Every structure is written in structure tokens, then in C-alpha cells.
Amino acid sequence: FTIILVLTLSIGGFAIGSKAQDKDAVILYKYYTNIEVQYGETLWDIADTYFCEEKYNNYEHYIAEVMQINGLYSEEVSAGSYLIVPYYSVEFK
């Protein structure tokens, strides 16, 4: 249910917030992937891998979204657990 809600809100937010773009502007598409947390890995490490500075103000904003998507109340994550994380790509899949 959470995934469907997030995807619906993302699509709705895109439609409402869409603007005319410069023809030379790079278009980034938002996707989600499921990852396994590795031993010693933190949300900050995950943000290092998936953070997109064109779409997020800072790492805290990205981490807050990851926490919301996954229903986390703390930044603590355990090795072996799975998280859904957003990422952006220029490739349309």
C-alpha cells in the first residue's frame, strides 16, 4: 500500500508541478529500487549512492524521504533488512 501511495503522490506531484523546460535541460526520471542493507551501512551511506543534487536540497531531505517510504522512525537500519529507495536516471525505463 505504501509503495502505491508513494508512486501515486509522485505522479500527481509531477503533473501539478510540471513546468516548461529549456530544450537543453536534462530530464531526470524518478525510480525506486529495493536494496539490502549491508553490515555497517547507514542511511547516509545509502544517500551517498542514490542522492540526486538536482532533485533534493540536501542529504537530510533525501534521508527523510527514504524514512517515510519505509515507515522508519529512526535513522538506524540493520544489516540484512531491505529498503525501498528513490533514485533518478536520465534513462526512461
N, C-alpha and C positions, 0 to 999 in steps of 0.2 A: 504494500500500500504506500509506504514512504517513497519508494522509487517512482511509482506512478505519479504521486503528488509532486515530487520534485521536478519530474520531466514536464508535467502539465504547467507548473508555475514557470519553468524556464521558457517553454514555448510561448506561453501567454505574455510573459515579460518581454520576450524578444519582439513579439508583434506590436506591443504597446510602445516599446522604447526604440523601435527601428527608426533610423534617420537616413536621409540621403547621404551617400558616401562618395568621397572623392574616387574617381575611376582608378587611381593608382593605389588606393588604400588596400591593405591586405585584409582579406576576410578570414576570420577565425571561427571555426565551428566548435561548439561545446559538446563534449562526450563524457561518458562515465565509464570507469573500469573498476573491476573488483581486484583488490590486491591482498596478499597475505603479509601481515606484519612480521618482519624478521627480528631475530633476537637483538636487543639493544636499540632498535629503531624507534624514533619518536615521530609525532605529527610534524615536527619541524623538519626532520629528515625527509619525510614524505612530501612536504611542501617544497623542499629544495628540488625534488624531482618533477613535480607536476604544476607548480606555481606559474602563472602567466601574468607578467607585469602589465600587459596591455589591458587585462580584464579585472585585476584586483588592485586595490590601493596599496596593500601590504600583505605580509605573510599572515598577520593576525586575522585579516578578513578571510583569506583562503582557509585557514585552520578552523575558523568559526563555521564556515560552510560545511567542511568535512564533518565537524562535530554534529551539526544539525542533521545532515543527511543520515548519519549513522546512529543518531539518538544518544550521543555521548554527552555526559555531564562534566567530564574531566578530560584533560589532555592526555591522561595516562592511557596507553594501549599495551596490550600483551602480545608477546610473540606467539604466532600461530593463529591469531584472530584475523578475520577478514574485514576489510573496509571497502566501501564504495567511495571512490574519489573522482572529482571532476578534473578534466584536462581539456585543453584547446589544441586544435590542429588546423592547418591550412588545407588539409585534405578533406574532401566531402566523402563520407563513407556511406 
